[in-house]
Amino acid sequence: MASSTIDALIPAPREAVYNFFVDRSGINPYVPVDFILKRPGTPEPTGVGAQYLIGKGGVGLLEETTVLVPNERMEYKIVKGAPVKRHVGIITLTDAPNGTLVSYTMESEPKLPVPAKATELLLKQLINQFIRGAEKFFA
């Protein structure tokens, strides 16, 4: 299994950064894919169990929110549409001088034999797209 983590300082309060990442469809203008809510979570639509189609033109993969700790942590997994045995994302937030420290980890186990280093590079690219989206949003 490959894993990559990127830490970044986002110049915004932790609650605002948490809401940015949890409201998946709200980040659409800031990332190169669209998040479309397919099944609401509980107790609110963006809650645990929420499923999002991620892609373009209605084609893509299905992500499910699995853990939410308000203003501290979000976890999700890919449940359909990607050539992986397992893929999870973990976003943790902590207070930092001048903003919020975001620690974003992705772990992935491809179904096909792909070198771990290649998968790690892809994960870093994916994480960076979300970090850049947050930076644009809070700029």
Accessible surface in RSA format (square Angstrom, percent):
REM  Atomic radii and reference values for relative SASA: ProtOr
REM  Chains: A
REM  Algorithm: Lee & Richards
REM  Probe-radius: 1.40
REM  Slices: 20
REM RES _ NUM      All-atoms   Total-Side   Main-Chain    Non-polar    All polar
REM                ABS   REL    ABS   REL    ABS   REL    ABS   REL    ABS   REL
RES MET A   1   137.40  71.2  64.33  42.6  73.07 174.0  65.96  56.1  71.44  94.6
RES ALA A   2     2.50   2.3   1.13   1.7   1.37   3.1   1.32   1.9   1.18   3.1
RES SER A   3    53.88  45.5  37.76  50.4  16.12  37.1  27.90  59.4  25.98  36.4
RES SER A   4     5.54   4.7   0.33   0.4   5.21  12.0   5.21  11.1   0.33   0.5
RES THR A   5    64.62  46.0  43.74  44.3  20.88  49.7  30.80  41.4  33.82  51.1
RES ILE A   6    31.93  18.2  28.44  21.2   3.49   8.4  31.93  23.0   0.00   0.0
RES ASP A   7    91.09  63.8  63.29  63.0  27.81  65.8  18.48  43.5  72.62  72.4
RES ALA A   8    15.91  14.6   8.61  13.3   7.30  16.6  15.91  22.4   0.00   0.0
RES LEU A   9    85.09  47.4  66.51  47.6  18.58  46.7  66.51  46.7  18.58  50.0
RES ILE A  10     0.00   0.0   0.00   0.0   0.00   0.0   0.00   0.0   0.00   0.0
RES PRO A  11    82.37  60.0  62.22  56.7  20.15  73.3  64.04  52.9  18.33 113.9
RES ALA A  12     9.38   8.6   3.42   5.3   5.96  13.6   9.18  12.9   0.20   0.5
RES PRO A  13    98.48  71.8  87.17  79.5  11.32  41.1  97.71  80.7   0.77   4.8
RES ARG A  14    66.15  27.8  61.26  31.2   4.89  11.6   5.80   7.9  60.35  36.6
RES GLU A  15   105.15  60.4 103.30  78.2   1.85   4.4  21.78  42.1  83.37  68.1
RES ALA A  16    36.16  33.2  27.56  42.5   8.59  19.6  32.81  46.2   3.35   8.9
RES VAL A  17     0.00   0.0   0.00   0.0   0.00   0.0   0.00   0.0   0.00   0.0
RES TYR A  18    19.67   9.2  19.51  11.1   0.16   0.4  14.90  11.2   4.78   5.9
RES ASN A  19    75.85  52.3  73.18  70.7   2.67   6.4  25.85  62.2  50.00  48.3
RES PHE A  20    11.51   5.8   2.53   1.6   8.98  23.4  10.70   6.5   0.81   2.3
RES PHE A  21     2.12   1.1   2.12   1.3   0.00   0.0   2.12   1.3   0.00   0.0
RES VAL A  22    11.98   7.9  11.45  10.4   0.54   1.3  11.45   9.9   0.54   1.5
RES ASP A  23    62.54  43.8  62.39  62.1   0.15   0.3  18.53  43.6  44.01  43.9
RES ARG A  24     0.15   0.1   0.15   0.1   0.00   0.0   0.00   0.0   0.15   0.1
RES SER A  25    46.58  39.4  37.91  50.6   8.67  20.0  15.75  33.5  30.83  43.2
RES GLY A  26    36.26  44.7   0.00   N/A  36.26  44.7  25.79  70.8  10.47  23.5
RES ILE A  27     0.55   0.3   0.55   0.4   0.00   0.0   0.55   0.4   0.00   0.0
RES ASN A  28    39.58  27.3  32.74  31.6   6.83  16.5  13.22  31.8  26.36  25.5
RES PRO A  29   106.28  77.5  63.78  58.1  42.50 154.5  77.50  64.0  28.78 178.9
RES TYR A  30    61.14  28.5  57.53  32.7   3.61   9.4  23.86  17.9  37.27  46.0
RES VAL A  31    14.30   9.4   0.95   0.9  13.35  32.2   4.39   3.8   9.92  26.9
RES PRO A  32    75.89  55.3  54.46  49.6  21.43  77.9  66.79  55.1   9.10  56.6
RES VAL A  33    42.60  28.0  42.56  38.5   0.04   0.1  42.56  37.0   0.04   0.1
RES ASP A  34    42.81  30.0  42.50  42.3   0.31   0.7   6.43  15.1  36.38  36.3
RES PHE A  35     1.40   0.7   0.00   0.0   1.40   3.6   0.00   0.0   1.40   4.0
RES ILE A  36    76.90  43.8  74.51  55.5   2.39   5.8  76.90  55.4   0.00   0.0
RES LEU A  37    64.19  35.7  42.13  30.1  22.07  55.5  42.13  29.6  22.07  59.4
RES LYS A  38   125.62  61.3  92.04  56.5  33.59  80.0  45.26  40.7  80.37  85.6
RES ARG A  39   113.37  47.6 112.91  57.6   0.46   1.1  53.60  73.3  59.77  36.2
RES PRO A  40    82.87  60.4  71.46  65.1  11.41  41.5  71.46  59.0  11.41  70.9
RES GLY A  41     9.36  11.5   0.00   N/A   9.36  11.5   1.29   3.5   8.07  18.1
RES THR A  42    97.51  69.4  93.67  95.0   3.84   9.2  69.12  92.8  28.39  42.9
RES PRO A  43   130.28  94.9  93.25  85.0  37.03 134.6  98.56  81.4  31.71 197.1
RES GLU A  44    80.00  45.9  77.57  58.7   2.43   5.8  40.09  77.5  39.91  32.6
RES PRO A  45    77.46  56.5  76.83  70.0   0.63   2.3  77.05  63.6   0.41   2.6
RES THR A  46    33.09  23.5  32.63  33.1   0.46   1.1  20.26  27.2  12.83  19.4
RES GLY A  47     0.00   0.0   0.00   N/A   0.00   0.0   0.00   0.0   0.00   0.0
RES VAL A  48    66.25  43.6  62.56  56.6   3.69   8.9  62.56  54.4   3.69  10.0
RES GLY A  49    13.03  16.1   0.00   N/A  13.03  16.1  13.03  35.8   0.00   0.0
RES ALA A  50     0.00   0.0   0.00   0.0   0.00   0.0   0.00   0.0   0.00   0.0
RES GLN A  51    24.58  13.7  24.58  18.0   0.00   0.0   0.00   0.0  24.58  18.6
RES TYR A  52     1.06   0.5   1.06   0.6   0.00   0.0   0.46   0.3   0.61   0.7
RES LEU A  53    25.79  14.4  25.58  18.3   0.21   0.5  25.58  18.0   0.21   0.6
RES ILE A  54    20.79  11.8  18.32  13.6   2.47   6.0  18.32  13.2   2.47   6.7
RES GLY A  55    13.86  17.1   0.00   N/A  13.86  17.1  12.10  33.2   1.75   3.9
RES LYS A  56   120.23  58.7 108.54  66.6  11.69  27.8  76.54  68.9  43.69  46.5
RES GLY A  57    79.51  98.0   0.00   N/A  79.51  98.0  46.82 128.5  32.68  73.2
RES GLY A  58    48.51  59.8   0.00   N/A  48.51  59.8  22.44  61.6  26.08  58.4
RES VAL A  59   117.00  77.0 109.88  99.5   7.11  17.1 113.11  98.3   3.89  10.5
RES GLY A  60    38.33  47.3   0.00   N/A  38.33  47.3  17.54  48.1  20.79  46.6
RES LEU A  61    48.87  27.2  48.20  34.5   0.67   1.7  48.87  34.3   0.00   0.0
RES LEU A  62    32.63  18.2  32.26  23.1   0.37   0.9  32.26  22.7   0.37   1.0
RES GLU A  63     2.58   1.5   2.58   2.0   0.00   0.0   0.00   0.0   2.58   2.1
RES GLU A  64    31.65  18.2  31.65  23.9   0.00   0.0   0.00   0.0  31.65  25.8
RES THR A  65     0.90   0.6   0.68   0.7   0.22   0.5   0.08   0.1   0.82   1.2
RES THR A  66    44.64  31.7  28.74  29.1  15.90  37.9  25.70  34.5  18.94  28.6
RES VAL A  67    53.04  34.9  50.71  45.9   2.33   5.6  53.04  46.1   0.00   0.0
RES LEU A  68    33.86  18.9  12.81   9.2  21.05  52.9  12.81   9.0  21.05  56.7
RES VAL A  69    57.42  37.8  56.76  51.4   0.66   1.6  57.42  49.9   0.00   0.0
RES PRO A  70    94.59  68.9  85.98  78.4   8.61  31.3  85.98  71.0   8.61  53.5
RES ASN A  71    49.38  34.1  49.38  47.7   0.00   0.0   9.87  23.8  39.51  38.2
RES GLU A  72    88.35  50.7  86.35  65.3   1.99   4.7  13.34  25.8  75.01  61.2
RES ARG A  73    76.27  32.0  76.15  38.8   0.13   0.3  20.37  27.8  55.91  33.9
RES MET A  74     2.47   1.3   2.11   1.4   0.36   0.9   2.11   1.8   0.36   0.5
RES GLU A  75    36.28  20.8  36.28  27.4   0.00   0.0   1.39   2.7  34.89  28.5
RES TYR A  76     5.01   2.3   4.68   2.7   0.33   0.9   2.46   1.8   2.55   3.1
RES LYS A  77    84.70  41.3  84.70  52.0   0.00   0.0  28.76  25.9  55.94  59.6
RES ILE A  78    27.55  15.7  11.38   8.5  16.17  39.0  11.38   8.2  16.17  43.9
RES VAL A  79    58.95  38.8  23.02  20.8  35.93  86.6  30.44  26.5  28.51  77.3
RES LYS A  80   148.35  72.4 138.79  85.2   9.56  22.8  90.59  81.5  57.77  61.5
RES GLY A  81    59.11  72.9   0.00   N/A  59.11  72.9  25.87  71.0  33.24  74.4
RES ALA A  82    20.60  18.9   8.65  13.4  11.95  27.2  11.03  15.5   9.58  25.4
RES PRO A  83    90.79  66.2  83.88  76.5   6.91  25.1  88.50  73.1   2.29  14.3
RES VAL A  84    28.97  19.1  19.74  17.9   9.22  22.2  19.74  17.2   9.22  25.0
RES LYS A  85   138.70  67.7 101.84  62.5  36.86  87.8  57.19  51.5  81.52  86.8
RES ARG A  86    96.88  40.7  91.27  46.5   5.61  13.4  48.96  66.9  47.92  29.0
RES HIS A  87    16.47   9.0  15.13  10.5   1.33   3.4   5.58   5.8  10.88  12.7
RES VAL A  88    22.92  15.1  22.81  20.6   0.11   0.3  22.81  19.8   0.11   0.3
RES GLY A  89     0.00   0.0   0.00   N/A   0.00   0.0   0.00   0.0   0.00   0.0
RES ILE A  90    32.26  18.4  32.07  23.9   0.18   0.4  32.07  23.1   0.18   0.5
RES ILE A  91     1.49   0.8   1.28   1.0   0.21   0.5   1.28   0.9   0.21   0.6
RES THR A  92    36.87  26.2  36.04  36.5   0.83   2.0  24.67  33.1  12.21  18.5
RES LEU A  93     5.03   2.8   2.13   1.5   2.89   7.3   2.17   1.5   2.86   7.7
RES THR A  94    71.10  50.6  71.09  72.1   0.01   0.0  65.12  87.5   5.98   9.0
RES ASP A  95   102.10  71.5  78.44  78.1  23.66  56.0  34.40  81.0  67.70  67.5
RES ALA A  96    27.27  25.1  12.19  18.8  15.08  34.3  17.36  24.4   9.92  26.3
RES PRO A  97   116.02  84.6 100.42  91.5  15.60  56.7 113.08  93.4   2.95  18.3
RES ASN A  98   132.25  91.2 102.76  99.3  29.48  71.0  34.80  83.7  97.45  94.2
RES GLY A  99    17.93  22.1   0.00   N/A  17.93  22.1   6.57  18.0  11.36  25.4
RES THR A 100     0.00   0.0   0.00   0.0   0.00   0.0   0.00   0.0   0.00   0.0
RES LEU A 101    68.35  38.1  67.55  48.3   0.80   2.0  67.55  47.4   0.80   2.1
RES VAL A 102     0.00   0.0   0.00   0.0   0.00   0.0   0.00   0.0   0.00   0.0
RES SER A 103    29.62  25.0  28.31  37.8   1.31   3.0  13.63  29.0  15.99  22.4
RES TYR A 104     0.00   0.0   0.00   0.0   0.00   0.0   0.00   0.0   0.00   0.0
RES THR A 105    23.28  16.6  23.18  23.5   0.10   0.2  10.38  13.9  12.90  19.5
RES MET A 106     5.29   2.7   5.16   3.4   0.13   0.3   5.29   4.5   0.00   0.0
RES GLU A 107    35.47  20.4  35.45  26.8   0.02   0.0   0.29   0.6  35.18  28.7
RES SER A 108     4.60   3.9   4.60   6.1   0.00   0.0   0.15   0.3   4.45   6.2
RES GLU A 109    59.88  34.4  59.88  45.3   0.00   0.0  10.31  19.9  49.57  40.5
RES PRO A 110    31.28  22.8  24.16  22.0   7.12  25.9  24.16  20.0   7.12  44.2
RES LYS A 111   127.67  62.3 104.88  64.4  22.79  54.3  53.91  48.5  73.77  78.6
RES LEU A 112   117.69  65.5 112.98  80.8   4.71  11.8 113.90  80.0   3.79  10.2
RES PRO A 113   137.41 100.1 101.82  92.8  35.59 129.4 116.58  96.3  20.83 129.5
RES VAL A 114    66.79  43.9  47.33  42.9  19.46  46.9  48.69  42.3  18.10  49.1
RES PRO A 115    95.33  69.5  82.70  75.4  12.63  45.9  94.61  78.1   0.73   4.5
RES ALA A 116    54.30  49.9  43.77  67.5  10.54  24.0  46.76  65.8   7.54  20.0
RES LYS A 117   153.41  74.8 152.35  93.5   1.06   2.5 104.77  94.3  48.63  51.8
RES ALA A 118    47.30  43.5  36.53  56.4  10.77  24.5  40.59  57.2   6.70  17.8
RES THR A 119    10.18   7.2   7.66   7.8   2.52   6.0   8.56  11.5   1.62   2.4
RES GLU A 120    42.37  24.3  42.37  32.1   0.00   0.0   5.47  10.6  36.90  30.1
RES LEU A 121   114.59  63.8 114.04  81.6   0.54   1.4 114.04  80.1   0.54   1.5
RES LEU A 122    96.89  54.0  93.95  67.2   2.94   7.4  95.41  67.0   1.48   4.0
RES LEU A 123     3.32   1.8   3.32   2.4   0.00   0.0   3.32   2.3   0.00   0.0
RES LYS A 124    86.39  42.1  86.39  53.0   0.00   0.0  50.40  45.4  35.99  38.3
RES GLN A 125   111.06  62.1 108.15  79.0   2.91   6.9  35.01  74.5  76.05  57.7
RES LEU A 126    58.94  32.8  58.94  42.2   0.00   0.0  58.94  41.4   0.00   0.0
RES ILE A 127     0.00   0.0   0.00   0.0   0.00   0.0   0.00   0.0   0.00   0.0
RES ASN A 128    50.06  34.5  50.03  48.3   0.03   0.1   2.53   6.1  47.53  45.9
RES GLN A 129    58.37  32.6  54.89  40.1   3.48   8.3   6.05  12.9  52.33  39.7
RES PHE A 130    17.96   9.0  17.96  11.1   0.00   0.0  17.96  10.9   0.00   0.0
RES ILE A 131     7.40   4.2   7.40   5.5   0.00   0.0   7.40   5.3   0.00   0.0
RES ARG A 132   122.73  51.5 122.05  62.2   0.68   1.6  53.85  73.6  68.88  41.7
RES GLY A 133     0.00   0.0   0.00   N/A   0.00   0.0   0.00   0.0   0.00   0.0
RES ALA A 134     0.00   0.0   0.00   0.0   0.00   0.0   0.00   0.0   0.00   0.0
RES GLU A 135    74.22  42.6  69.55  52.6   4.67  11.1  26.07  50.4  48.16  39.3
RES LYS A 136   129.73  63.3 111.64  68.5  18.09  43.1  70.39  63.4  59.34  63.2
RES PHE A 137    90.41  45.2  69.67  43.2  20.74  54.0  70.40  42.7  20.01  57.3
RES PHE A 138    39.33  19.7  17.85  11.1  21.48  55.9  22.18  13.4  17.15  49.1
RES ALA A 139   117.15 107.7  47.59  73.4  69.56 158.2  81.57 114.9  35.58  94.3
END  Absolute sums over single chains surface
CHAIN  1 A     7279.5       5938.0       1341.5       4479.1       2800.4
END  Absolute sums over all chains
TOTAL          7279.5       5938.0       1341.5       4479.1       2800.4
